[in-house]
Amino acid sequence: MAKPKPLAVGPALIRASTAVTEHYERISSDLGLTMQQARLLFVLHRAPTNMLGLGAAVGLGKSTMTGVVARMESAGLVARVPDPGDRRNLVVEPTARGVEVAEDFERRLRTEVLRMVRVLDPPERELLAELLTKVIVAAEE
């Protein structure tokens, strides 16, 4: 098989991002979640937080965040509980079912992403991770 012609960096990054997003979307849907809900559950699984922190972490406004959390709460995936540091505030945390779904989502997405990069040898994977980390840091600044 002939070696494919390399893409320019912009189109290559866009196509790789699109491929990952397609997996993200399919897995979210398979689990009965929207992409927003999957991302929110993933963030909460790492560190429960209040609504303001959660909205900032996933890039959603307060009203949108409230609706998404309410639907996830109704589905038994998250619960709003008193903040141990300030009982006047609420923290959103995953329920046991939410943790299970978040872990399943993460495992399935990791499998798909690793399948995508299996064509790279270990040093190439390390280099890709290093370069993508630089791109991510620049994007988040």
N, C-alpha and C positions, 0 to 999 in steps of 0.2 A: 504494500500500500504506500502511495506517495505521501511524503510529508506535507501537511497543509501549509499554505502560505500564511505567515503570521499576520494577525490583525494589528492595526495601529492601537496604541494604548487605550484611547477613549472608547472605540467600539468594542475592544476586548473586555474592558471593565464593565461596560453596559451589558454586554451579552452574558457575562459571568453572573452579574447581579440579577439579571432577568431569570437566568436558569435557577438560581437559588430562590428567588422570589416565587417562581412557579412551584417549587417543592414546598416552600413555606405555605403557600396558599392551598395546595392540594392536601397537605397534612392537616392544616387547620380545619379545612372543610370535612375531611374524614373523621375528625374528632368532634364535629358539630360546633366549631368555633369560627368566628370571623378572624381575619388576620389581626385586627386590633385586639380582640379578646385573647388570642394566642400570645401576642406580644405582652399584653398586660399580665397574663398569668405567668409567663416566663419571668418577667421582672419581679413580680410578687413572690415567686418561688425562691428567688435569690435573696430578697430582702423586703419583708412587709413594710409598708410606708403609709403615710396619710394621703388624702386625696390630692393635695397640692403637690407633694413630692412625686406622686404617681403620675399626675398629669404632665409634670415637667419631664419625667423619665420617658414617657411614651409620646410626648408631643401633642397632647390633646387639651383642649380648653375645658374649663370647669363644668360647663353644662353637658358637653359631650361625655366627659369623664364620668359624671354622675349617672348618666343613662347607661353607659357601658357597664359600670360597676353594679348598678341595680339589676340589669339583665343577668349578669354573671352570678349575683347573689341569689336571684330567683332560681337559677339553674343549679345551685348548690356548689358552685366552684369557689366562691370567696365569701368572707364574712367581714362585717365592720365591727370592730371591737374597740373598747376604750384603750387609748394610748397609755401605756404604763408610765411614761414620762410626764404626761399632762392629761389627766382624766377628762378634761373638757373637750379634748380632741378624739377623733376616731382614727384608727389605723385599719387599712384593708389588708387582710391576710388570706392566703389560700386555705380552703378546708382540706380535709384528708383527701376527698375526691379531687379537689383542685390540684393538690400536690401530685396525685397519681396521673392526672391528665397532663400536667406540666412536664413531668418526667417522661411520659410516653412521647409527647411532642418533641422534647429535646432529643431523646434517643433516636426517634425516627428521622428527624432533620439531620442529626449528626451522621447517621448512616448514609443518607442521600448525598450530603456534602462530601463525605469521605469517598463515596463511589465516584464522584465527579473528579476528585484529585488523585485517584489511584493510578493514573497514567504518569504521575510524577514520582521520581525516586525521592527518598527521604531528604537529601540536601536541597532538592528543588522545592519540596514542601516547606522546609524551613525558610528558604529564601522568599517564597510566596507569602508566608505568614509575616515575615519581617517587612516586606514591601507593603502589604495590605495594612499592616498596623500603622505605618507612616501615613498612608492615604486616609485611614480612619481618623487618626489624630488631627490631621490637617482639616478634615471635613468637620470635625467637632469644635474647632477653634472659632 
